Amino acid sequence: MIEMNAVAAGTELDAARDAGREGVSAGWCAWSAGNASLAFSLVVRPDVNMHAFHGLPFVAAMGMMDALVGTASTPGLGLAGKVGIQWPSDIVCGTPAFETSLARVAVNGGAGAAGMFGAVTVDIERSALSELGVDVADEALVEALAAAVLARVDAWAVVANTPQGAAGPLAPVLGEYFDMVPLLGRQVAAVSPNGLPLAVGVFAGLDIWGRATIKTDAGEQEFPPEAVRIRGL
């Protein structure tokens, strides 16, 4: 269940991190609405081993996709084929290049009175929502997105504690994640945080820790998400 808490527009959404340390339950959500963006921050408390927390940004992005595209049990916003995950966790739109930012998704982990938690922070571009024809009241949209993220994290936590999950945090959901990343199999550039191109080739795959493999003329190169960003060519 989501506990919605409105905060002033432009406020730094570190509220979920503070709430997590104070021991509030999973599902506590702070949100704010500005002219250019709509943002929310959500507390999640997956019952997983510490190493599995590395997978939270990927899983949170999958939850966003569940709400935007829909699942077998919920219709979502009907945006199948129009949105995707920009590895590792941001949401993009604008077919066929998928270069338009829709939402930035980040996770900060921590420990507090009730143990380990994650603070999932999402910043949504209103201009992209408009281009996609999304016409949903702000609070209703945030609640739907936050509920989908929470549900996806809870479902992942169950499988993360199986023998398959012990292999790596993304092992149980990697196939699903593949299907949500539109640049997989396409020509891309891996770019460092300061803009330096590190590799050009085909985005060939991901491993169970979320590392990306780029197949270049010189062979395959592997990159962790903190080292590069991948851009379509």
PASEBA-1860 file (N, C-alpha, C; in nm, 3 decimals):
! residues 233
1> MIEMNAVA> 0.085/-0.119/0.000/0.000/0.000/0.000/0.088/0.124/0.000 ~ 0.054/0.223/-0.083/0.133/0.345/-0.096/0.080/0.452/-0.001 ~ 0.170/0.512/0.076/0.135/0.625/0.162/0.187/0.751/0.094 ~ 0.098/0.831/0.035/0.135/0.947/-0.043/0.153/1.070/0.045 ~ 0.263/1.142/0.021/0.294/1.264/0.097/0.338/1.372/0.000 ~ 0.255/1.474/-0.018/0.290/1.584/-0.108/0.388/1.678/-0.040 ~ 0.488/1.724/-0.118/0.584/1.823/-0.068/0.590/1.937/-0.167 ~ 0.646/2.049/-0.127/0.651/2.167/-0.212/0.732/2.142/-0.337
9> AGTELDAA> 0.685/2.195/-0.450/0.758/2.183/-0.577/0.897/2.243/-0.562 ~ 0.996/2.175/-0.618/1.133/2.222/-0.611/1.208/2.175/-0.488 ~ 1.137/2.110/-0.396/1.202/2.056/-0.276/1.290/1.937/-0.314 ~ 1.409/1.930/-0.257/1.494/1.813/-0.280/1.425/1.690/-0.222 ~ 1.408/1.588/-0.306/1.336/1.470/-0.260/1.431/1.370/-0.194 ~ 1.490/1.413/-0.084/1.567/1.321/-0.003/1.482/1.271/0.114 ~ 1.353/1.303/0.109/1.263/1.266/0.218/1.256/1.116/0.238 ~ 1.258/1.038/0.129/1.248/0.893/0.142/1.371/0.835/0.210
17> RDAGREGV> 1.487/0.894/0.184/1.608/0.845/0.250/1.599/0.868/0.401 ~ 1.553/0.988/0.438/1.538/1.018/0.581/1.432/0.927/0.643 ~ 1.321/0.908/0.571/1.214/0.823/0.622/1.260/0.679/0.638 ~ 1.341/0.632/0.542/1.393/0.496/0.551/1.479/0.476/0.674 ~ 1.562/0.573/0.704/1.646/0.563/0.822/1.563/0.562/0.950 ~ 1.451/0.633/0.945/1.364/0.641/1.063/1.279/0.516/1.080 ~ 1.281/0.428/0.980/1.213/0.300/0.995/1.071/0.294/0.941 ~ 1.031/0.390/0.855/0.896/0.383/0.799/0.884/0.261/0.707
25> SAGWCAWS> 0.761/0.218/0.687/0.736/0.098/0.608/0.762/0.122/0.460 ~ 0.787/0.013/0.388/0.795/0.020/0.242/0.663/0.076/0.189 ~ 0.672/0.160/0.087/0.552/0.220/0.030/0.531/0.364/0.070 ~ 0.615/0.415/0.160/0.609/0.558/0.196/0.661/0.638/0.077 ~ 0.583/0.734/0.029/0.617/0.806/-0.094/0.597/0.956/-0.076 ~ 0.700/1.033/-0.108/0.689/1.179/-0.114/0.688/1.220/-0.261 ~ 0.606/1.319/-0.297/0.601/1.361/-0.437/0.582/1.512/-0.447 ~ 0.627/1.567/-0.558/0.611/1.710/-0.583/0.585/1.734/-0.731
33> AGNASLAF> 0.509/1.837/-0.760/0.472/1.871/-0.897/0.522/2.010/-0.931 ~ 0.608/2.019/-1.034/0.655/2.148/-1.083/0.607/2.170/-1.226 ~ 0.638/2.286/-1.281/0.595/2.316/-1.418/0.664/2.227/-1.520 ~ 0.791/2.194/-1.497/0.868/2.118/-1.595/0.876/1.970/-1.562 ~ 0.857/1.935/-1.436/0.876/1.796/-1.399/0.783/1.754/-1.286 ~ 0.769/1.624/-1.274/0.691/1.560/-1.169/0.783/1.459/-1.104 ~ 0.800/1.467/-0.972/0.901/1.383/-0.907/0.842/1.312/-0.787 ~ 0.898/1.194/-0.760/0.860/1.125/-0.638/0.977/1.043/-0.586
41> SLVVRPDV> 0.971/1.014/-0.456/1.072/0.934/-0.390/1.003/0.833/-0.301 ~ 1.042/0.707/-0.313/0.970/0.594/-0.255/1.063/0.509/-0.170 ~ 1.015/0.468/-0.053/1.091/0.376/0.032/1.057/0.232/-0.006 ~ 1.160/0.151/-0.031/1.142/0.008/-0.053/1.229/-0.067/0.046 ~ 1.180/-0.182/0.091/1.255/-0.263/0.189/1.257/-0.409/0.143 ~ 1.325/-0.439/0.034/1.330/-0.579/-0.011/1.406/-0.666/0.088 ~ 1.352/-0.781/0.117/1.417/-0.875/0.209/1.516/-0.960/0.130 ~ 1.630/-0.900/0.098/1.732/-0.967/0.018/1.868/-0.948/0.084
49> NMHAFHGL> 1.965/-1.028/0.041/2.101/-1.011/0.089/2.159/-0.877/0.043 ~ 2.256/-0.829/0.113/2.312/-0.697/0.083/2.362/-0.688/-0.060 ~ 2.426/-0.796/-0.113/2.481/-0.789/-0.248/2.371/-0.770/-0.352 ~ 2.248/-0.815/-0.320/2.139/-0.804/-0.417/2.092/-0.661/-0.435 ~ 2.122/-0.572/-0.339/2.079/-0.433/-0.351/2.136/-0.366/-0.477 ~ 2.245/-0.422/-0.530/2.302/-0.370/-0.655/2.200/-0.374/-0.769 ~ 2.105/-0.466/-0.761/2.006/-0.479/-0.868/1.888/-0.385/-0.857 ~ 1.877/-0.310/-0.747/1.757/-0.228/-0.725/1.731/-0.124/-0.835
57> PFVAAMGM> 1.831/-0.049/-0.885/1.799/0.048/-0.990/1.739/-0.017/-1.114 ~ 1.791/-0.133/-1.153/1.739/-0.205/-1.269/1.594/-0.247/-1.245 ~ 1.568/-0.301/-1.125/1.435/-0.351/-1.094/1.335/-0.236/-1.081 ~ 1.379/-0.124/-1.024/1.291/-0.007/-1.015/1.251/0.040/-1.154 ~ 1.346/0.041/-1.248/1.313/0.079/-1.385/1.213/-0.018/-1.448 ~ 1.226/-0.146/-1.417/1.130/-0.244/-1.466/0.991/-0.217/-1.411 ~ 0.983/-0.174/-1.285/0.854/-0.138/-1.227/0.792/-0.019/-1.299 ~ 0.874/0.079/-1.333/0.823/0.192/-1.412/0.765/0.144/-1.544
65> MDALVGTA> 0.837/0.053/-1.610/0.789/-0.001/-1.737/0.658/-0.077/-1.718 ~ 0.643/-0.149/-1.608/0.518/-0.220/-1.581/0.400/-0.124/-1.583 ~ 0.418/-0.007/-1.521/0.309/0.091/-1.515/0.287/0.160/-1.648 ~ 0.393/0.188/-1.721/0.381/0.261/-1.847/0.328/0.174/-1.960 ~ 0.371/0.050/-1.963/0.336/-0.041/-2.074/0.218/-0.129/-2.038 ~ 0.215/-0.175/-1.912/0.113/-0.269/-1.869/0.171/-0.408/-1.851 ~ 0.100/-0.490/-1.776/0.141/-0.627/-1.752/0.023/-0.719/-1.781 ~ 0.043/-0.848/-1.758/-0.065/-0.944/-1.781/-0.184/-0.917/-1.689
73> STPGLGLA> -0.159/-0.858/-1.573/-0.267/-0.835/-1.477/-0.318/-0.692/-1.470 ~ -0.240/-0.597/-1.522/-0.282/-0.456/-1.518/-0.259/-0.391/-1.655 ~ -0.351/-0.305/-1.699/-0.338/-0.247/-1.833/-0.229/-0.142/-1.847 ~ -0.192/-0.074/-1.738/-0.092/0.031/-1.748/-0.141/0.147/-1.832 ~ -0.047/0.225/-1.885/-0.081/0.342/-1.965/-0.082/0.315/-2.114 ~ -0.059/0.192/-2.154/-0.069/0.156/-2.296/0.042/0.210/-2.383 ~ 0.163/0.222/-2.330/0.273/0.281/-2.406/0.369/0.177/-2.463 ~ 0.323/0.057/-2.486/0.408/-0.049/-2.542/0.466/-0.002/-2.676
81> GKVGIQWP> 0.596/-0.023/-2.693/0.664/0.016/-2.815/0.703/0.163/-2.820 ~ 0.658/0.242/-2.720/0.686/0.385/-2.720/0.786/0.426/-2.613 ~ 0.810/0.338/-2.516/0.904/0.370/-2.408/0.997/0.250/-2.386 ~ 1.109/0.276/-2.322/1.204/0.169/-2.293/1.300/0.213/-2.185 ~ 1.384/0.120/-2.142/1.486/0.150/-2.042/1.616/0.187/-2.112 ~ 1.670/0.300/-2.076/1.806/0.335/-2.117/1.899/0.282/-2.008 ~ 1.973/0.176/-2.041/2.059/0.111/-1.942/2.139/0.214/-1.863 ~ 2.144/0.204/-1.731/2.087/0.095/-1.653/1.943/0.115/-1.605
89> SDIVCGTP> 1.899/0.242/-1.583/1.771/0.255/-1.515/1.683/0.373/-1.556 ~ 1.728/0.455/-1.649/1.643/0.566/-1.690/1.538/0.519/-1.791 ~ 1.431/0.595/-1.803/1.324/0.563/-1.898/1.329/0.664/-2.011 ~ 1.326/0.614/-2.135/1.334/0.700/-2.252/1.217/0.671/-2.346 ~ 1.195/0.764/-2.438/1.090/0.749/-2.538/1.140/0.811/-2.668 ~ 1.053/0.818/-2.768/1.090/0.877/-2.897/1.141/0.774/-2.995 ~ 1.049/0.696/-3.051/1.089/0.593/-3.147/1.134/0.658/-3.277 ~ 1.226/0.596/-3.354/1.291/0.468/-3.323/1.422/0.482/-3.245
97> AFETSLAR> 1.467/0.606/-3.221/1.599/0.624/-3.160/1.597/0.611/-3.008 ~ 1.482/0.635/-2.946/1.471/0.632/-2.800/1.578/0.720/-2.735 ~ 1.581/0.847/-2.777/1.680/0.941/-2.726/1.619/1.047/-2.635 ~ 1.486/1.047/-2.622/1.420/1.149/-2.541/1.403/1.100/-2.398 ~ 1.451/1.178/-2.303/1.441/1.140/-2.163/1.297/1.155/-2.114 ~ 1.242/1.050/-2.057/1.111/1.055/-1.995/1.123/1.062/-1.843 ~ 1.209/0.978/-1.785/1.225/0.977/-1.640/1.364/0.933/-1.601 ~ 1.421/1.002/-1.506/1.548/0.961/-1.448/1.517/0.883/-1.320
105> VAVNGGAG> 1.573/0.764/-1.310/1.544/0.675/-1.198/1.675/0.646/-1.125 ~ 1.679/0.675/-0.996/1.799/0.652/-0.916/1.760/0.586/-0.785 ~ 1.853/0.512/-0.728/1.829/0.445/-0.600/1.946/0.472/-0.507 ~ 1.915/0.514/-0.385/2.015/0.528/-0.281/1.981/0.431/-0.169 ~ 2.075/0.344/-0.136/2.052/0.248/-0.030/2.102/0.299/0.104 ~ 2.054/0.238/0.210/2.099/0.277/0.342/2.049/0.179/0.446 ~ 2.081/0.208/0.570/2.036/0.125/0.682/1.985/0.216/0.791 ~ 1.880/0.172/0.857/1.821/0.252/0.963/1.766/0.165/1.073
113> AAGMFGAV> 1.668/0.220/1.143/1.612/0.152/1.259/1.549/0.018/1.224 ~ 1.497/0.008/1.103/1.429/-0.116/1.061/1.513/-0.198/0.964 ~ 1.643/-0.170/0.955/1.729/-0.247/0.867/1.754/-0.179/0.734 ~ 1.796/-0.258/0.634/1.830/-0.206/0.503/1.707/-0.153/0.430 ~ 1.727/-0.047/0.351/1.618/0.008/0.270/1.677/0.070/0.144 ~ 1.592/0.096/0.047/1.630/0.170/-0.071/1.538/0.290/-0.088 ~ 1.593/0.405/-0.125/1.514/0.523/-0.157/1.517/0.539/-0.308 ~ 1.406/0.508/-0.373/1.394/0.518/-0.518/1.344/0.658/-0.553
121> TVDIERSA> 1.423/0.732/-0.631/1.384/0.868/-0.670/1.364/0.874/-0.821 ~ 1.250/0.929/-0.861/1.212/0.935/-1.003/1.178/1.080/-1.038 ~ 1.238/1.131/-1.146/1.211/1.267/-1.194/1.160/1.257/-1.337 ~ 1.034/1.295/-1.358/0.966/1.274/-1.485/0.955/1.405/-1.561 ~ 0.987/1.403/-1.691/0.979/1.521/-1.776/0.836/1.541/-1.826 ~ 0.777/1.655/-1.794/0.640/1.681/-1.837/0.628/1.690/-1.991 ~ 0.731/1.745/-2.054/0.725/1.759/-2.200/0.716/1.623/-2.267 ~ 0.787/1.525/-2.213/0.783/1.390/-2.270/0.646/1.326/-2.244
129> LSELGVDV> 0.590/1.348/-2.126/0.456/1.297/-2.098/0.356/1.352/-2.199 ~ 0.369/1.481/-2.229/0.278/1.544/-2.325/0.294/1.485/-2.463 ~ 0.418/1.462/-2.506/0.443/1.404/-2.638/0.383/1.264/-2.650 ~ 0.381/1.192/-2.539/0.325/1.057/-2.538/0.174/1.055/-2.522 ~ 0.115/1.172/-2.500/-0.030/1.180/-2.485/-0.081/1.132/-2.350 ~ 0.006/1.133/-2.249/-0.036/1.090/-2.115/-0.113/1.203/-2.049 ~ -0.237/1.178/-2.017/-0.324/1.279/-1.955/-0.385/1.218/-1.829 ~ -0.306/1.216/-1.724/-0.348/1.159/-1.596/-0.314/1.260/-1.488
137> ADEALVEA> -0.402/1.277/-1.391/-0.376/1.370/-1.281/-0.245/1.334/-1.211 ~ -0.172/1.436/-1.167/-0.039/1.416/-1.112/-0.035/1.312/-1.001 ~ -0.119/1.328/-0.900/-0.113/1.237/-0.786/-0.149/1.095/-0.828 ~ -0.248/1.081/-0.917/-0.287/0.947/-0.963/-0.175/0.881/-1.041 ~ -0.103/0.961/-1.123/0.008/0.906/-1.201/0.121/0.862/-1.109 ~ 0.158/0.947/-1.013/0.264/0.911/-0.919/0.226/0.786/-0.841 ~ 0.102/0.780/-0.795/0.061/0.664/-0.716/0.068/0.535/-0.799 ~ 0.026/0.543/-0.926/0.033/0.424/-1.013/0.176/0.381/-1.038
145> LAAAVLAR> 0.265/0.477/-1.064/0.405/0.445/-1.089/0.472/0.389/-0.963 ~ 0.449/0.454/-0.850/0.510/0.409/-0.725/0.461/0.270/-0.687 ~ 0.331/0.245/-0.706/0.277/0.113/-0.673/0.338/0.005/-0.761 ~ 0.360/0.036/-0.889/0.420/-0.062/-0.980/0.565/-0.089/-0.944 ~ 0.639/0.015/-0.907/0.778/-0.004/-0.864/0.783/-0.090/-0.740 ~ 0.698/-0.060/-0.643/0.695/-0.137/-0.519/0.659/-0.283/-0.545 ~ 0.560/-0.306/-0.631/0.519/-0.443/-0.662/0.631/-0.519/-0.731 ~ 0.701/-0.454/-0.823/0.810/-0.520/-0.895/0.925/-0.552/-0.799
153> VDAWAVVA> 0.958/-0.460/-0.710/1.065/-0.485/-0.612/1.026/-0.600/-0.521 ~ 0.901/-0.603/-0.476/0.857/-0.712/-0.388/0.865/-0.848/-0.459 ~ 0.822/-0.852/-0.585/0.826/-0.977/-0.661/0.970/-1.022/-0.685 ~ 1.058/-0.927/-0.714/1.200/-0.959/-0.735/1.264/-1.011/-0.608 ~ 1.226/-0.954/-0.492/1.285/-0.997/-0.366/1.257/-1.145/-0.340 ~ 1.141/-1.192/-0.382/1.107/-1.334/-0.362/1.201/-1.422/-0.442 ~ 1.219/-1.391/-0.571/1.304/-1.476/-0.656/1.452/-1.453/-0.629 ~ 1.487/-1.335/-0.574/1.628/-1.308/-0.543/1.678/-1.399/-0.431
161> NTPQGAAG> 1.587/-1.453/-0.353/1.625/-1.541/-0.244/1.620/-1.689/-0.281 ~ 1.608/-1.719/-0.410/1.613/-1.856/-0.458/1.756/-1.889/-0.501 ~ 1.786/-2.017/-0.528/1.920/-2.051/-0.579/1.956/-1.975/-0.706 ~ 1.858/-1.951/-0.794/1.887/-1.875/-0.915/1.929/-1.733/-0.879 ~ 1.860/-1.672/-0.784/1.894/-1.536/-0.744/2.030/-1.527/-0.679 ~ 2.075/-1.634/-0.617/2.207/-1.632/-0.553/2.319/-1.615/-0.654 ~ 2.294/-1.646/-0.781/2.397/-1.632/-0.885/2.431/-1.486/-0.911 ~ 2.336/-1.397/-0.892/2.356/-1.256/-0.918/2.223/-1.185/-0.907
169> PLAPVLGE> 2.222/-1.055/-0.875/2.096/-0.986/-0.846/1.997/-0.981/-0.961 ~ 2.046/-0.986/-1.086/1.955/-0.979/-1.199/1.925/-1.115/-1.262 ~ 1.985/-1.219/-1.210/1.969/-1.351/-1.272/1.822/-1.391/-1.293 ~ 1.733/-1.371/-1.195/1.595/-1.417/-1.214/1.512/-1.332/-1.310 ~ 1.558/-1.209/-1.340/1.475/-1.118/-1.421/1.545/-1.069/-1.546 ~ 1.664/-1.124/-1.576/1.745/-1.070/-1.685/1.674/-1.079/-1.819 ~ 1.605/-1.190/-1.845/1.534/-1.203/-1.972/1.429/-1.095/-1.989 ~ 1.353/-1.069/-1.885/1.252/-0.963/-1.890/1.317/-0.827/-1.910
177> YFDMVPLL> 1.427/-0.803/-1.839/1.496/-0.675/-1.852/1.544/-0.655/-1.996 ~ 1.602/-0.759/-2.057/1.645/-0.751/-2.197/1.535/-0.692/-2.285 ~ 1.413/-0.745/-2.269/1.303/-0.706/-2.355/1.261/-0.560/-2.337 ~ 1.306/-0.498/-2.229/1.267/-0.360/-2.201/1.372/-0.258/-2.245 ~ 1.486/-0.306/-2.298/1.597/-0.218/-2.338/1.602/-0.211/-2.490 ~ 1.550/-0.105/-2.552/1.539/-0.102/-2.698/1.672/-0.096/-2.773 ~ 1.780/-0.051/-2.708/1.909/-0.041/-2.778/1.985/-0.173/-2.783 ~ 1.941/-0.275/-2.712/2.008/-0.404/-2.722/2.002/-0.458/-2.864
185> GRQVAAVS> 2.118/-0.501/-2.915/2.127/-0.551/-3.052/2.151/-0.443/-3.155 ~ 2.161/-0.318/-3.111/2.181/-0.207/-3.206/2.321/-0.148/-3.193 ~ 2.360/-0.069/-3.293/2.489/-0.002/-3.292/2.486/0.113/-3.191 ~ 2.584/0.114/-3.101/2.585/0.214/-2.994/2.727/0.263/-2.969 ~ 2.737/0.367/-2.889/2.865/0.415/-2.836/2.858/0.410/-2.685 ~ 2.964/0.359/-2.623/2.978/0.365/-2.478/3.061/0.489/-2.447 ~ 3.004/0.579/-2.368/3.064/0.710/-2.343/3.092/0.726/-2.195 ~ 3.210/0.777/-2.161/3.246/0.798/-2.022/3.167/0.915/-1.965
193> PNGLPLAV> 3.165/0.931/-1.831/3.092/1.043/-1.771/3.137/1.181/-1.819 ~ 3.262/1.194/-1.863/3.309/1.323/-1.914/3.294/1.336/-2.065 ~ 3.221/1.241/-2.126/3.190/1.252/-2.268/3.287/1.186/-2.362 ~ 3.387/1.115/-2.311/3.487/1.050/-2.396/3.434/0.917/-2.447 ~ 3.429/0.896/-2.581/3.386/0.767/-2.634/3.486/0.657/-2.598 ~ 3.437/0.549/-2.539/3.524/0.440/-2.497/3.514/0.319/-2.589 ~ 3.400/0.303/-2.655/3.382/0.189/-2.745/3.264/0.217/-2.836 ~ 3.275/0.168/-2.958/3.165/0.176/-3.055/3.142/0.036/-3.111
201> GVFAGLDI> 3.019/-0.008/-3.109/2.988/-0.142/-3.159/2.845/-0.179/-3.129 ~ 2.817/-0.306/-3.128/2.681/-0.355/-3.104/2.662/-0.380/-2.955 ~ 2.553/-0.329/-2.903/2.515/-0.356/-2.764/2.468/-0.500/-2.760 ~ 2.559/-0.590/-2.721/2.538/-0.733/-2.741/2.471/-0.803/-2.624 ~ 2.478/-0.746/-2.504/2.416/-0.817/-2.393/2.446/-0.757/-2.259 ~ 2.392/-0.822/-2.155/2.411/-0.782/-2.016/2.436/-0.907/-1.934 ~ 2.509/-0.892/-1.824/2.529/-1.008/-1.737/2.441/-0.996/-1.613 ~ 2.450/-1.093/-1.524/2.361/-1.098/-1.409/2.392/-0.992/-1.304
209> WGRATIKT> 2.500/-0.915/-1.326/2.529/-0.800/-1.239/2.497/-0.668/-1.309 ~ 2.439/-0.677/-1.428/2.399/-0.557/-1.500/2.507/-0.494/-1.584 ~ 2.623/-0.560/-1.599/2.730/-0.504/-1.682/2.696/-0.522/-1.830 ~ 2.727/-0.420/-1.908/2.695/-0.421/-2.051/2.812/-0.473/-2.133 ~ 2.780/-0.550/-2.237/2.881/-0.599/-2.331/2.863/-0.531/-2.465 ~ 2.971/-0.467/-2.513/2.972/-0.403/-2.643/3.063/-0.485/-2.735 ~ 3.010/-0.532/-2.846/3.087/-0.611/-2.942/3.143/-0.517/-3.048 ~ 3.275/-0.496/-3.043/3.342/-0.406/-3.136/3.421/-0.487/-3.239
217> DAGEQEFP> 3.481/-0.418/-3.334/3.563/-0.486/-3.435/3.684/-0.554/-3.371 ~ 3.726/-0.502/-3.257/3.844/-0.557/-3.189/3.808/-0.666/-3.088 ~ 3.680/-0.692/-3.072/3.637/-0.791/-2.974/3.533/-0.734/-2.879 ~ 3.497/-0.812/-2.778/3.394/-0.770/-2.683/3.457/-0.693/-2.567 ~ 3.389/-0.586/-2.526/3.430/-0.510/-2.409/3.314/-0.503/-2.312 ~ 3.344/-0.511/-2.184/3.242/-0.511/-2.080/3.254/-0.386/-1.994 ~ 3.139/-0.325/-1.961/3.139/-0.201/-1.886/3.038/-0.207/-1.772 ~ 3.074/-0.161/-1.652/2.977/-0.149/-1.543/2.896/-0.020/-1.561
225> PEAVRIRG> 2.776/-0.015/-1.507/2.690/0.102/-1.529/2.745/0.231/-1.471 ~ 2.829/0.222/-1.367/2.883/0.345/-1.310/2.993/0.406/-1.396 ~ 3.043/0.332/-1.496/3.157/0.379/-1.574/3.118/0.446/-1.705 ~ 3.006/0.408/-1.764/2.970/0.459/-1.896/2.819/0.483/-1.907 ~ 2.783/0.555/-2.011/2.646/0.564/-2.058/2.645/0.517/-2.202 ~ 2.539/0.451/-2.242/2.531/0.398/-2.378/2.434/0.483/-2.459 ~ 2.477/0.523/-2.577/2.398/0.606/-2.666/2.382/0.538/-2.801 ~ 2.266/0.544/-2.860/2.242/0.486/-2.991/2.309/0.566/-3.100
233> L> 2.346/0.499/-3.209/2.411/0.564/-3.325/2.322/0.552/-3.448
END
